[in-house]
Amino acid sequence: MYKKWYVFDGDRPVEAVIRNYTKDDFQKLIDVQKESFPPPFPPDLWWNEKQLKEHVERFPEGALCVEIKGEIAGSITGLMIDFDPGRPEHTWSEVTDDGYIRNHDPNGNAIYIVDICVKPAYRKLGLGKWLMQSMYEVVVHEGLERLLGGARMPFYHKYQQEMTAQEYLNHVMEGDIKDPVVTFLLHCGRTPVQVLPNYIEDEESCNYAALMEWKNPFLHLES
């Protein structure tokens, strides 16, 4: 993939590029991770070069980055899986092979988002939404059924004594609570499927995540 368009910094148009990332980008991608996911996010979950090498070799179509004036400002990574809507339970480690995606299935029916991140300094440009839109385009191009991913719920720790994770998600859906990740993904067109317990080691989310999907509109899926 390679596309060039304009995003807006206030009223000023800024040229942006989304493209497939390559081995020459590895250190810059790791730097993006460090800036995007500061503590208490576990540093061992930042990308390493071995993981990135697997991404570009196994499913380069799902390895995308966004550049602003030649600087990598964010990235999104996915793999293809064979998803059964009747058995949606999983952990991040299981479904992504701990981020190495060696379980990528070229005959799968869905793309699963391993990670999306944007440097804080660039978030006002709406790059995360553009990266997600680009991965929807990969879903359509590959003729797949849907895009999936587990959404962190980083504000849940503030409410864990008052409500369950499902109740928290319900409140987000009702607009009573604005969650940085779930609400962002709703703006991107993703829809909640269910809460996943023990999804990933994440103090802020109390290890929960919301499984959220986007269905290929050209396939008219019922489930």
N, C-alpha and C positions, 0 to 999 in steps of 0.2 A: 504494500500500500504506500502511496505517496499522494498527499493532497496539501494544497496551499490555499489559505483563506485569511480573513481578517477577524480578529477579536477586538474588543474595545476596552481601553483603559480610560474610563469616563467617557468622554466624547471623542477620544483620539483613537483611530483605527491602528492596530498593530498587526503586522504580518506574522502568521503562525504556520507551522508545518507539522503534519503528523506523518510519520514514516515507520517502517520496520526498524527496530534497533539491531545492531550488529556487535561483533566482538570488540570493535573499536570504541564502543560506547560504555563498556562494562564499568569502569571506574566512575564515570559520571553518573551512571544509574545508581550505583551504590551510594554516592554522595547525595543524590535525590532522596533515597530511602532514609538516610541519617537525618536529613533536615525535615522530612515529612513525618517521621515517626520517632519523636524524641521520647525519653523516659517519661512515664513508666512502661512504655512499649518495650518488650524484650528485645535487646540488641541482636540476639542470636536469630531473630526472625527477619533481620535485614537480608537482602540478597547477598550471596557470595558469588564469586566468579564461576564456580562449578555449576551452580544453579542456572546462572545466566547462559552459560554455554549450552546446557540442555535445552533451554527455551528456544534459542535461535537455531538449533539443529533439529529438534523434534517437531516444533510447530512455529516456524518463523512468522506465519500469518497472524498468530496470536501474540506476537511480541512487538508492541507499538510504543513509540515515544513521541512527545511533542516538543518542538523547538520554538523558542522566541529569540529572534536575532542571533541564531546559531547556538544558543545555549539550551541544553536539555532541561526543561522545566517540569516534566512529569512523565509518567509511563503507565501502561496497563499491560497485563499479561494474562493469557488464558490458555487452556488446553481443551481438547475435545474429550468428552466422556459419553458413556451410554447411560442415560438417565432414565430411571424407572419412577414415574410419578407416584406409584403405589408404595415405594420404599425410599422416601426422601431423606431418612436419617443418615448422617455422616459427620465426620470431623474434618477440619481443614487438613490435618495431617494425612488422613486416609485419601481424600479426594484429590489432593495435589501432590501426593508422594513427597510430603515435607517441602514442597516448593520446587522439587527437581523435575516434576512432570514426566518421569520415565514411564508412567502409566497412561500417557497420552494415547488415545484410541482413534486412529485415522478413520475408523468406521463408526464412530460415535454419532449420537443424534443431537448433541448440545455442546455449547461452549461454556466452560466453567471459569469464572474470573478468579485467578489466583491472587491478584493484587492490583490495586490502583493507587497511585500517589501523585501529588503535585506539591512542589515546593511552596511553603507558606507565602513567600513574596509574590507568587504568581496566581494565587487562588482567586483574586479579584477579577481575573480575566475569564473565568468560567471554563478553564481548560479541562477540568475533570468531566464535565458534562460532554465536551467535545470528544474526549477519549472514549467515553462509554458509547457515544453515538457511533464512533468509528468501529467499535467491536460489534455493535448491532449490524453494521454493514458487512462485517466478516461473516456473521451468522447467516445473513441473507445470501451472500455470495457463495457460501459453502452449501446452501440448501438445508440448513439445520433447523431443528424444531424450536429451539429456545436458547436463551442465555441465562445462566444461573450464577449465584454467588452468595456466600454467607456475609451478611452485613454486621459489622461490630455495632454494639449499642453502648457507646462510651459514656453516656449519662446515666445508664441504669444503676450504677453503684450509688448514686445519690438517692435512689428510690427503693433499693432492694429490701429495706426494712418495712416498707409500706405496701409493696405489691410484688406479684410474681413477674417473671420476665414476659410472659404472655400478656399480662395486664398492662405492663409498661408499653409493649408494642401497640396494644389496643389504644392506649392514651395518645401515643404518637400519631396513630391513624386518625384519631378523632380531633387532632390539632391541639390537644391540651398540653402536650410536651413537644418540644422541638429537639430532635436528636441530631447531632452533627452528621452522622453517617446515614442513618435510615431516612431522614428527611431529605438529604441530598439525593439519595438514590430514587426516592419518590419523584423528585424534580426531574430525574433522568428518565422516567418512564418505567421504572422497575416496580413490581407488585409483590407484597409479602406472601409467602407460601405457608411457613410455620416457623416457630422458634426452635433452634437447635441447642440443646444443652451440651456442655463440655466440648464446645466447638474448637476453641483455641485458648491457650493460656493468656488471659487478658483481664487484669485486675479491674479496669474501668468497666468492662462489660460483664464482670463476674463470670467469665468464661462462656457466656451465651452469645448467640448470633441469631439474626433473622435471615432465614433463607428467602431470597428475593429473586424473581425471575422477570424476563422479558420474552414474550412469545413472538415468533416470526409471523407477522401479520399476513403474509402471503400463503400460509399453510392452513389457516382457519382451524387451529387446534381447539379441541373442547376440553382437554385436561392437561 
